[in-house]
Amino acid sequence: MSDLERAHAWPPAVVSVLTSGSWLTAKRAKLYPITFLTVGVLVFLANILAGHGNLGSLGRPIGTDFASFWTASKFVLAGNAADAYRPIQHHAAQTLLFGKQFEYYAWLYPPTALLIVAPLGLLPYVASLFSWLVVTGAAYVATVRKFLPRPEALIPILGFPAAATQR
């Protein structure tokens, strides 16, 4: 059964209420993003606590594709920046750095981006990830805040799933 067929299988009263938007009150519009943000943070923390070392609960690096950033920074600091662009070497380095082979997270950024990520390799992985999240999160908030008429409008934007880094 397709999504369209499933939608038509719903009682007309339910479809009418959902499509009318009457259920989305101002109070709920404020509550949902706070709920999404809270659940997102709790899931992220649970992933870290249930994981082992730099790997989360599913056996992948915490922060998933941040592994590529950290690995690229390790290449820069070792004087082998070009290896960030060599998939075989990059994947082998990720496997070595994390002690396990997992899905490959490629480095797909221009060489100038290596200047930005180079300092990340100076810290242990989790500390580097949190530093990255704090700095880029602050930049995100500062940028978005410039376009918001009221400070409380920031809550829905932070609760929006696209703002999250964890898959």
C-alpha positions in Angstrom: 0.0 0.0 0.0 1.4 3.4 -1.0 1.6 6.4 1.3 -1.2 8.0 -0.7 -3.3 4.9 -0.3 -2.6 4.8 3.5 -3.5 8.5 3.8 -6.8 7.9 2.1 -7.4 4.9 4.4 -7.5 7.3 7.4 -10.9 8.4 8.6 -11.9 11.6 6.9 -12.3 13.4 10.2 -8.7 12.6 11.1 -7.4 13.8 7.8 -9.5 17.0 8.1 -8.1 17.8 11.5 -4.5 17.1 10.5 -4.7 19.1 7.2 -6.6 22.0 8.8 -3.7 22.8 11.2 -6.2 23.5 14.0 -4.2 21.1 16.3 -1.1 23.3 16.1 -1.7 25.9 18.7 0.8 28.6 19.8 1.5 26.6 23.0 2.2 23.4 21.0 4.3 25.3 18.5 6.6 26.3 21.4 6.5 22.9 23.1 7.3 20.6 20.1 10.7 22.1 19.3 11.7 22.0 23.0 10.7 18.4 23.1 12.6 17.6 19.8 15.7 19.4 21.1 15.6 17.6 24.5 15.0 14.2 23.0 17.8 14.8 20.5 20.3 15.7 23.2 19.2 12.7 25.3 19.6 10.3 22.4 23.1 11.8 21.7 24.2 11.4 25.3 22.7 7.9 25.5 24.7 7.0 22.3 27.9 8.1 24.0 27.2 6.4 27.3 26.2 3.1 25.6 29.2 3.2 23.4 32.8 2.2 23.9 35.7 4.6 23.5 35.2 6.8 20.5 32.5 4.5 19.1 28.8 5.0 19.8 26.2 2.4 20.7 26.0 1.2 17.1 29.7 0.7 16.7 30.2 3.8 14.5 32.2 6.8 15.5 30.3 9.2 17.8 29.4 12.1 15.6 29.6 9.8 12.5 31.1 11.8 9.7 33.1 14.0 12.1 35.5 11.0 11.9 36.5 12.3 8.5 37.3 15.7 9.9 39.4 14.3 12.7 41.2 11.9 10.5 42.0 14.6 8.0 43.4 16.8 10.8 45.6 13.9 11.8 47.0 13.8 8.3 47.7 17.5 8.3 49.4 17.3 11.7 51.6 14.4 10.5 52.6 16.3 7.3 50.6 14.1 5.0 47.6 16.4 4.1 47.3 15.0 0.6 46.4 11.5 2.1 43.1 13.0 3.2 42.1 13.0 -0.5 43.2 9.4 -1.0 40.3 7.1 -0.1 42.3 4.0 0.6 44.7 5.8 2.9 41.9 7.8 4.5 39.8 4.7 5.2 42.8 2.8 6.5 43.6 5.7 8.9 40.1 5.8 10.1 40.2 2.1 10.8 43.5 2.5 12.6 42.4 5.5 14.6 39.2 3.9 15.8 40.4 0.4 16.1 37.7 -1.0 13.9 36.6 -1.0 10.3 33.3 0.8 9.7 31.5 2.7 7.0 33.9 5.0 5.3 33.5 8.7 5.8 35.3 10.5 3.0 37.0 13.9 3.1 35.1 15.9 0.4 36.2 19.4 1.2 38.7 21.8 -0.6 42.3 22.0 0.6 41.6 25.3 2.4 39.2 23.5 4.7 42.2 21.5 6.1 43.4 24.8 7.7 40.1 25.0 9.6 40.1 21.3 10.8 43.9 21.0 11.4 43.7 21.9 15.2 41.0 19.2 15.8 43.6 16.5 15.8 45.4 18.1 18.8 42.6 16.9 21.1 41.3 13.4 21.8 38.4 12.5 19.6 35.5 13.1 21.9 36.9 16.4 23.2 37.6 17.5 19.6 34.0 16.6 18.6 32.5 18.6 21.5 34.8 21.5 20.7 33.7 21.3 17.0 30.0 21.1 18.0 30.3 24.1 20.4 32.2 26.3 17.9 30.1 25.5 14.9 26.9 25.5 17.0 27.7 29.0 18.3 28.4 30.2 14.7 25.1 28.7 13.6 23.2 30.4 16.4 24.9 33.7 15.8 24.1 33.6 12.1 20.5 32.5 12.5 19.9 35.0 15.3 20.7 37.9 13.0 17.6 36.9 11.0 15.2 36.4 13.9 12.8 39.2 15.1 12.6 37.8 18.6 15.1 35.7 20.7 12.5 33.1 21.5 12.2 32.2 17.8 15.6 30.5 18.2 14.1 27.6 20.1 12.2 26.1 17.1 15.3 26.5 15.0 17.5 24.7 17.5 14.8 22.0 17.8 14.7 21.5 14.0 16.2 18.1 13.1 18.5 19.7 10.4 20.4 21.4 13.2 21.3 18.1 14.8 24.6 16.5 13.9 24.0 13.0 14.9 22.4 10.5 12.4 
